[in-house]
Amino acid sequence: MRESADWMTPSDDRILELIREYGNLTPIAIEAKGGPVRQYASTRCKELANYGLLDQVHRGLYGITDEGRAYLDEELDAAELEARE
């Protein structure tokens, strides 16, 4: 089972899974592919990037990091991550 952190929400896993499956996505594309609504996806992507699970490739475009893949593969406990800011 994945080890999420207190700062994470249930939709974070879905966002990470979609970006791993489809490649770099915007919050609008995340919503279109069955993820949370754009505004919420945008907020969560920023937070996931702040903890290193996503990278902001370009303004509003996010890609998954090695840490994000390790978390999805149950090889990383997200509670061990620290915010970058």
Secondary structure, 3 states (H helix, E strand, C coil): CCCCCCCCCHHHHHHHHHHHHHCCECHHHHHHCCCCCHHHHHHHHHHHHHCCCEEEEECCEEEECHHHHHHHCCCCCHHHCCCCC
